Amino acid sequence: MEKEKLDRISQLYRLSKQRKLTREELDEQKRLRDEYRRGYVRNLTQQLEHTELLRPDGTKVRVSDLKREKNGDITKS
């Protein structure tokens, strides 16, 4: 998310502590916060998909492969 949008989120928060936000400001705040959350979840998901776990037998398995194993899409190694 761009710095300007993060600054605007902060600005709206500070403004909400001083006075009640207008309907337009509330809508903008919600839209910006939702965009921030989606980006956060997307980045976290990508990071987890590339994370490898070490099994007790010494083999490495990606988190994304564990999900497929749970769903029966691949065989356990």
Secondary structure as UniProt FT lines:
FT   HELIX           3..18
FT   HELIX           23..49
FT   STRAND          52..54
FT   TURN            56..57
FT   STRAND          60..62
FT   HELIX           63..70
FT   TURN            71..72
//
